[in-house]
Amino acid sequence: MSNALHASLLRIRARLVPDDLQLGWMPIFILGYLAFLFMPIVFDRSGQVVSGGMPLGILWPTLLSIAIFLPIYFMSYRCSGAAEVLCMLGMAAVGYCLIPINGFANTYIVFACAFAALINASLWHKFAWVLAMLAAFLIEIVLLDGPLFVVALTTIISVAVFFGNHFFVEASRRRAALKLSHDEVRRLAALAERERIGRDLHDLLGHTLSLIALKSELAGKLLDRDPAKAAREISEVTRVARDALSQVRRAVSGIRVAGLAAELASAKQLLESDGIAFNYSLGDVALQTEQETALALVVREALTNVQRHARARRAEVILDTVGGRVHLYVSDNGRGGKMEPGNGMRGMRERIEQLGGSLVVESSSGKGTRLKFELPAPELSDQTLQSATAQRPIALH
């Protein structure tokens, strides 16, 4: 399928069903059940096999009912409040009108009961509508002297579909609430990290810079009267500045490690709230800023994939140094199997390869997946640290 055709189909779908409902193609696919309306081609009202095709007296009313049903059906996905109920009753009404002509028009009753689960109301309020529509269907079948087994079959299917849709909607709402909670945790963690960085830098540099300012001012006053003492003060300023630089380096290193640790702590809450046990271990590994940022992002992407797709019950992240190389392992005990390289996997690989590293994927069907990220060991020489401190601003996560 070409990209242009795919984009056109997506635009058509968006006109029929709002994208913000995140239902994908499901509302389109389930319209395939309308094929049951054409069962009179094979069976008559009593369930006997017939031949000769569908009589025109049934075919044209059936086609007209579909033409009426489809606008109501797609409108129902855009309505709210009383309009939702009217759309639901409209679907059922189409079925009631067609039942005397087409015995398989109970298909519309099933659609109406299925949509009842999407109404913004309590479970029992929605189920009351289902019972009311099924009761009306029973009364009509009795008046038409139709087979009661059709009512029983329709009731079983309608109730099953109603509760299936209800629990699907509730699960979707819980996932949305979980995502909002996870986003809020990230926001609060970032805010707390910025506040911690601000406090640390203030505590580190406030006293030191004040001391440097005072000694520099004193050295300026002593320069003419006592050059030797002025020189000692300048030497002291140099010593204090070097000590401050060393403290800033240690603080920046702590900030980098805290960034990866915060990402893992956030992921732990996300996974365990979804019933996935999660453990992680950060070895005594010093990371450069680019490496820490890249690993934090790939960990986020990898664990999001575990939560969404792996169907795992356990996941683990290990960071360690082996043979002069930094190794990060992300593993789970999910379904595993052949993995199609999507945008997420390509993005993780590109981030690691830009830093001279590599990504190895090990995945066996039924045995889970293991991602191995490998990076060159950072060279934290004085020259590297000085360059990093001079050229790169501190990242506020």
C-alpha positions in Angstrom: 0.0 0.0 0.0 1.4 3.3 -1.0 1.9 6.1 1.5 -0.6 8.3 -0.4 -3.3 5.7 -0.4 -2.6 5.0 3.3 -2.9 8.7 4.2 -6.2 8.9 2.2 -7.6 6.0 4.1 -6.6 7.5 7.4 -8.3 10.8 6.4 -11.5 9.0 5.5 -11.4 7.1 8.8 -10.9 10.3 10.7 -14.0 11.8 9.1 -16.1 8.8 10.2 -14.6 8.1 13.7 -12.7 10.8 15.6 -9.0 9.9 16.1 -9.1 11.1 19.7 -11.2 8.1 20.6 -8.2 5.9 19.7 -10.4 3.1 18.4 -8.4 2.6 15.1 -10.2 0.6 12.5 -12.3 -1.4 14.9 -15.6 0.6 14.3 -15.2 0.0 10.6 -14.4 -3.7 10.8 -17.3 -4.6 13.1 -19.7 -3.3 10.3 -18.9 -6.7 8.8 -21.6 -8.1 11.1 -24.2 -6.4 8.8 -23.7 -9.3 6.5 -26.1 -11.3 8.7 -28.9 -9.1 7.3 -28.4 -11.0 4.0 -28.9 -14.4 5.6 -32.4 -14.7 4.0 -30.4 -15.6 0.8 -29.8 -18.9 2.6 -32.5 -19.3 5.3 -36.2 -18.3 5.5 -37.9 -17.0 8.7 -38.3 -20.5 10.1 -34.7 -21.3 9.6 -35.2 -23.6 6.6 -32.6 -23.6 3.8 -33.9 -21.9 0.7 -32.7 -21.5 -2.9 -33.3 -18.8 -5.5 -31.6 -15.9 -3.8 -33.0 -13.1 -1.6 -36.5 -11.9 -2.5 -36.7 -8.3 -3.7 -39.3 -7.7 -1.1 -36.6 -8.3 1.6 -33.6 -7.0 -0.3 -34.6 -3.4 -0.9 -36.0 -2.7 2.6 -32.7 -4.3 3.9 -30.6 -2.0 1.8 -32.7 1.0 2.8 -32.3 0.1 6.5 -28.5 0.0 6.0 -28.6 3.4 4.4 -30.4 4.8 7.4 -28.3 2.9 10.0 -24.9 3.9 8.8 -25.3 7.7 9.4 -26.7 7.0 12.9 -23.9 4.6 13.6 -21.1 7.0 12.7 -22.9 9.9 14.3 -23.0 8.0 17.6 -19.2 8.2 17.9 -19.3 12.1 17.8 -22.3 12.6 20.2 -22.6 13.0 23.9 -25.3 13.2 26.5 -28.9 12.8 25.3 -27.7 12.6 21.7 -25.9 9.3 22.5 -29.1 7.8 23.8 -31.0 8.9 20.8 -28.4 7.3 18.4 -28.6 4.1 20.4 -32.4 4.1 20.2 -32.2 5.0 16.5 -30.2 1.9 15.8 -32.7 -0.3 17.7 -35.6 1.4 15.9 -34.2 0.5 12.5 -34.1 -3.1 13.7 -37.7 -3.0 15.1 -38.9 -1.6 11.7 -37.2 -4.3 9.7 -38.0 -7.3 11.8 -41.4 -7.9 10.2 -39.7 -8.1 6.8 -36.2 -9.5 7.6 -36.0 -12.0 10.5 -32.3 -11.3 10.8 -32.8 -7.6 11.6 -32.0 -8.5 15.3 -28.4 -7.6 14.1 -29.4 -4.0 14.7 -30.5 -4.8 18.2 -27.1 -6.3 19.0 -25.4 -3.1 17.6 -27.6 -0.9 19.8 -26.9 -3.0 22.9 -23.2 -2.9 22.1 -23.2 0.8 21.8 -25.1 1.2 25.1 -21.8 0.3 26.8 -20.2 3.5 25.4 -22.8 5.8 26.9 -21.4 8.1 29.7 -23.5 6.6 32.5 -23.3 4.1 35.3 -23.1 0.4 34.5 -26.6 -0.4 35.8 -28.1 2.7 34.0 -26.6 1.4 30.8 -27.7 -2.1 31.4 -31.2 -0.9 32.1 -31.3 0.4 28.5 -30.1 -2.9 27.2 -32.9 -4.8 29.1 -35.5 -2.2 27.8 -34.4 -2.7 24.2 -34.4 -6.5 24.6 -37.9 -6.4 26.2 -39.2 -4.4 23.3 -37.7 -6.9 20.9 -39.4 -9.8 22.9 -42.8 -8.0 22.7 -42.4 -7.5 19.0 -41.5 -11.2 18.3 -44.4 -12.4 20.4 -46.8 -10.1 18.5 -45.4 -11.3 15.2 -45.7 -14.9 16.4 -42.0 -15.4 15.7 -39.6 -18.0 17.1 -38.7 -17.2 20.7 -35.2 -18.9 20.3 -34.3 -15.8 18.2 -35.0 -13.7 21.3 -32.9 -16.0 23.5 -30.0 -16.0 21.1 -30.2 -12.2 20.6 -30.3 -11.7 24.4 -27.2 -13.9 25.0 -25.2 -12.2 22.3 -26.3 -8.7 23.2 -25.5 -9.1 26.9 -22.1 -10.6 26.2 -21.2 -7.8 23.7 -22.4 -5.2 26.1 -20.3 -6.3 29.0 -17.3 -6.9 26.7 -17.5 -3.3 25.5 -18.1 -2.0 29.0 -15.0 -3.7 30.4 -13.0 -2.6 27.3 -14.0 1.0 27.9 -13.2 0.8 31.6 -9.7 -0.7 30.9 -9.1 2.1 28.4 -10.0 4.7 31.0 -7.7 3.1 33.5 -4.8 3.1 31.0 -5.5 6.8 30.3 -5.5 7.6 34.0 -2.3 5.7 34.5 -0.6 7.6 31.7 -1.7 10.9 33.2 -0.4 9.7 36.6 2.9 8.7 35.0 3.2 12.0 33.3 2.6 13.8 36.5 5.2 11.7 38.3 7.7 12.7 35.6 6.8 16.4 35.9 7.2 16.3 39.7 10.4 14.4 39.4 11.8 17.0 37.0 10.7 19.8 39.3 12.3 18.2 42.3 15.5 17.6 40.4 15.7 21.3 39.3 15.1 22.4 42.9 17.8 20.0 44.1 20.3 21.2 41.5 19.5 24.8 42.4 20.1 24.2 46.1 23.3 22.2 45.5 24.8 24.9 43.2 23.8 27.6 45.7 25.4 25.8 48.6 28.5 24.9 46.5 29.2 28.3 44.9 27.6 30.9 47.1 30.2 30.8 49.9 33.1 30.1 47.5 32.4 32.9 45.1 31.9 35.3 48.0 35.3 34.3 49.4 36.9 34.7 45.9 35.4 38.2 45.6 36.7 39.3 49.1 40.2 37.9 48.5 40.4 39.5 45.1 39.4 42.8 46.5 41.9 42.5 49.3 44.7 41.5 46.9 43.9 44.7 44.8 44.3 46.9 47.9 47.6 45.2 49.0 49.1 45.3 45.5 50.8 48.7 46.0 51.6 48.5 49.8 52.5 44.8 50.2 53.1 43.0 46.9 54.2 39.8 48.6 51.0 39.5 50.6 48.9 40.4 47.6 50.6 37.5 45.7 49.7 35.2 48.6 46.1 36.3 48.4 46.1 35.7 44.6 47.5 32.2 45.2 44.7 31.6 47.7 42.1 32.8 45.1 43.6 30.3 42.6 43.4 27.5 45.2 39.8 28.3 46.1 38.8 28.5 42.4 40.3 25.1 41.7 38.6 23.6 44.7 35.3 25.1 43.5 35.9 23.6 40.0 36.4 20.2 41.5 33.2 20.5 43.6 31.3 21.5 40.5 32.6 18.5 38.6 31.5 16.2 41.3 28.1 17.9 41.4 27.6 17.6 37.6 28.6 13.9 37.8 25.9 13.4 40.5 23.3 15.2 38.4 24.0 12.9 35.5 23.7 9.8 37.5 20.5 11.1 39.2 19.0 11.6 35.7 19.2 7.9 34.8 18.2 6.8 38.3 15.1 9.1 38.1 14.1 7.6 34.8 14.4 4.1 36.2 12.4 5.0 39.3 9.7 6.5 37.2 9.7 3.3 35.0 9.4 1.1 38.1 6.2 2.9 39.1 4.7 2.6 35.6 5.5 -1.1 35.2 4.5 -2.2 38.7 1.2 -0.4 38.5 0.6 -2.5 35.4 1.4 -5.7 37.3 5.0 -6.1 36.0 7.7 -6.7 38.6 10.7 -4.5 37.9 14.2 -4.4 39.3 17.3 -2.4 38.3 20.9 -2.2 39.3 23.3 0.7 38.5 26.9 -0.2 39.0 29.6 2.3 39.9 29.8 3.7 36.4 30.8 7.3 35.6 29.0 8.5 32.5 29.5 11.5 30.3 26.5 13.8 29.7 25.8 12.5 26.2 26.0 8.9 27.3 23.7 9.4 30.3 21.2 11.2 28.2 21.2 8.5 25.5 20.9 5.7 28.0 18.0 7.4 29.8 16.1 7.9 26.6 16.7 4.3 25.3 15.7 2.9 28.7 12.4 4.9 28.5 11.7 3.6 25.0 12.6 0.0 25.8 10.5 -0.2 29.0 7.6 1.5 27.4 7.7 -1.2 24.7 7.8 -3.8 27.5 4.7 -2.3 29.2 2.7 -2.0 25.9 3.7 -5.0 23.8 5.7 -7.7 25.6 3.0 -9.2 27.8 5.7 -9.7 30.4 5.4 -10.3 34.1 9.0 -9.4 35.0 11.6 -6.9 33.6 15.1 -5.9 34.6 17.7 -3.3 33.8 21.4 -3.7 34.7 24.1 -1.1 34.1 27.7 -2.2 34.4 31.2 -1.9 33.0 32.7 -5.0 31.3 36.1 -5.0 29.6 36.5 -1.3 29.4 33.0 -0.9 27.9 29.7 0.3 29.4 27.0 -2.3 29.1 23.3 -1.7 29.7 20.9 -4.7 29.7 17.1 -4.4 29.4 15.4 -7.8 29.6 11.9 -9.2 30.1 10.2 -12.5 30.3 7.4 -11.7 27.8 6.3 -13.3 24.6 9.5 -12.6 22.7 9.7 -13.8 19.1 10.7 -12.1 15.9 10.7 -8.3 16.3 9.9 -5.9 13.4 12.2 -2.9 13.6 9.9 0.0 14.1 10.6 3.7 14.7 11.3 3.1 18.4 13.9 0.4 17.8 15.6 2.4 15.0 15.7 5.5 17.3 17.4 3.5 20.1 19.9 2.1 17.7 20.7 5.5 16.2 21.2 7.1 19.6 23.7 4.5 20.7 25.6 4.3 17.3 26.0 8.1 17.3 28.1 7.6 20.5 30.2 4.8 19.0 28.1 2.1 20.6 26.0 -0.8 19.5 22.7 -2.5 20.1 22.2 -6.3 20.2 18.6 -7.8 20.3 18.1 -11.3 21.6 14.5 -12.5 21.5 13.1 -16.0 21.6 9.5 -16.9 21.2 8.0 -17.5 24.7 11.3 -16.7 26.4 11.3 -12.9 26.4 13.6 -10.3 25.0 17.0 -9.0 26.0 18.4 -5.7 24.7 22.1 -5.2 25.1 23.4 -1.6 24.7 27.2 -1.1 24.6 29.1 2.1 24.7 32.8 3.0 24.9 34.0 3.7 28.5 34.0 7.4 29.2 37.4 9.1 29.4 37.1 11.4 32.4 40.5 13.0 32.3 41.1 16.5 33.7 41.3 17.9 30.1 37.9 16.3 29.2 36.3 17.5 32.3 37.6 21.1 31.9 36.3 21.1 28.3 32.9 19.7 29.4 32.6 22.3 32.1 33.6 25.2 29.9 31.6 24.3 26.8 28.5 22.5 28.0 25.8 24.0 30.2 24.4 21.9 33.0 21.2 20.1 31.8 18.2 20.7 33.9 16.1 17.5 33.7 
